[in-house]
């Protein structure tokens, strides 16, 4: 088979950027991204794309209409395609067996049945969505059961390893591309065809091939290991606050060990995004199903530590503000789960804000990329509150950070946007209630400079001996006295 037409089912965070880069680097391929959502396809065909990623706009604008197309016509795209990516959502189940842990594969199954129904010739079907181990077996069974004369299928696993905020760079210069396939002559040929696409810009030595099941598990394991590192340094940050150590100094010392390395050792309010928690829960569920309770408990603790870090930071804000935030305006900087993205899925900011709203705080929220409707939708969802109207009354979405701090008792940093470092915090201080607090949940600000201005500063993994306010000897966070 010579690949000439590529189809991607799913125009989301993975399918859109991935296929845009493929079209950019493979100008002889016709790449069509399809989705059921008319609104999403219209956005991909507009000047304002549905997702924000540095560099994405330029890639799409160059290729769209030339060899990159976004369409609602799923059937035609499948019929014309030689290779089909399945890149649909695989959310955590909210009902039935495995509720709250197992991946819901209904969209993957729906795509498989649609491909089986519409295909008129041989197809390579590539599982791009993050799925549990042996999910490809379900796809294979559906396609095999619907094989007709002249129609054959090969199913590959090609997990994505993208980090939101750097997705285009990750696609252009990946650490590796992983392709898993059936250990047969047909499987080997299918792997070779997909490898050929990537080799337009990626060296062959970076393309790893495995069997299907190893590929699927590698994706879950990779995210689990990264999340584990975040939870590990966050656990150490709690010890640092209790002992007087500085978590950044500890992380630097640990990261200099070549066996450990420095990446993912930045203590913070916790990890978020669509992948880490979902994949960890999936791994926990798989281990339980395989009767491996010790393994399940091990990975569950990574999730527990992340939840503890979010809760610990939120409680610390309340305690420092004299054990009450009721009716107090607080300026919240950042709502996305990380910088350089508008994605709020499993954002730590959502959970910290929810805790503060439960305590009765008035939140003035500013984020440079997250849409106001998205913030309101997240904080008033059934998962966050049983009183959505009350929550709406307590939230103000600001389009100017200097407006957000007016009459505020504190600034709470929940996303590490670079612009937050360059604000005029002296100007902000003049508009705030005194004593004015800064709670830096991302450790991005110049804390000494803020203290010199007159702020009381609290951050993750460090206890300040010099501050606008100091703790009474032997006390917890709530009790303070003015420094002389």
Steps between C-alpha positions, in 0.01 A plus 500: 500500500622849414364756744349798320199593715492525878188545710481587869175444688497753783594869470612548858822578685680201345347451156504864391865586574634155402339498158585865441869420544471188282345712224772763541785250483342272237373735227426208266249351746139610514403523869137532608395550863134418569275543799129485585513845661403764244615775736845348539549446125385857434758623750778301328393664173499850653767749604447408867591135555321302773822441695801713578847359442810708420579458129175320412334793325792543260504131407125483441484823299777380270349157427123549528332482163817366336539150642336542841121497530252508788164344423174363638481241220632202695385231257677648197821559695503136616428365151778707343761434770778244482588561866256604773593643839248447781556800724183532703446564869535209745363653822488328835172311544238680707268201539496120513786260564826689541324831569749773587804296384456302178522666158174534310567365150157567350639757254782268389248221444271736308788599270592134441144414400480803270827402328378140459172620355638757256834356383517388138863382492799409716564738790768555762322605818718680755397521864616848605275549801633408842344162573539215750716201416340264244249763383630442147366147534147644512565703186645194323202283599247755371685552172567127447135414559408744224763404244362466147657394168765750396506661844770434759621683808824535692481661843794690647559671833673839469458681834559873521756641743405866468521755775244779475668832450786341306300266273638631170858484623433148635366395160789653308776379733370199695709295740355195325213383283351171615318268261357167609353244266409140447798264488427381148603582144196725458567671832864563408399656168246725670762616751734574207234713329433711809874530567542631144270793581695595813835459326419805290641700793595262781819287491430127473702433818237690699216278376453206737294197401341252739207266516162664545463427871843636594422821314172549683653433842799727427270799468337437839835423662661816361231728641496309829877547542476874427210548741689300761792745480267797552335337801840399638641855500169634633521253789850630573368859483278433801802374694695810395233733635501316831878496539623823343657336196449653153344257253667670201842440655407140579372448144822644355713270713291195409484596131880516472504124547526372143285202592213734594537811283344844554174478303158494671649595836327838526284504812159657447136493596469171307472348154196528274402452139312233312758222525678451832205436730299314236790270413589439864141406581500274197820332616357455850188339356699267274714388796189431707345299215821299472485426875807712574378703800848606613569645155162675499561650845845622397372703205190615689728669750640722224145629444438535874813713540389730220160547662669561835723771349205689353301475822801592714564817301135609511480443876823694547346801325203495738720455808733784404206734443418471870296182462226662293457603138126553521402806292868581437597584140798295379677552167567170324766508228473204267237235440654281226671187628834631368635794301474532122166322480136584551423149628344480845442126526591380852666837561621541861357853481151356467532305824669778698236750384222257586637466856521879540149547362371241744652717774310803366783690328429739213736407215618745234646261243736598220652267240645626169372206291209325674157617382274645774223254411740211556593623848134538598413162352779327693427659837122456479509141376333229709844355575608824669189628679140427586426876508585636153302823540678584824836433336415728207430785742845454657697505171613796292692426179747780429674590176757718678716375790512852648121498524509160669711626794285800592402471868633141503648350815735271305639402163493126432726370221363174358649486147862576409429751220818697422314830495429471872870556568502843333207668675543817705433350841567830673214654303283202590588529868365856511158368391483209746382455858771491767662275599534388139587137428651317203452123481731374227385151411744479209818648654549745212519841670789686664400442859770718660396796286135450594588489870701822460192665349295401804323180398473198721610214273420131525616245245542127449792328669657794683449681829609864509682626809467861378148602405249783536336283764671239716355202676493494877749252638363149496179600328342376180421725203202694643671688785709804402664805648633808329876519457674791664 
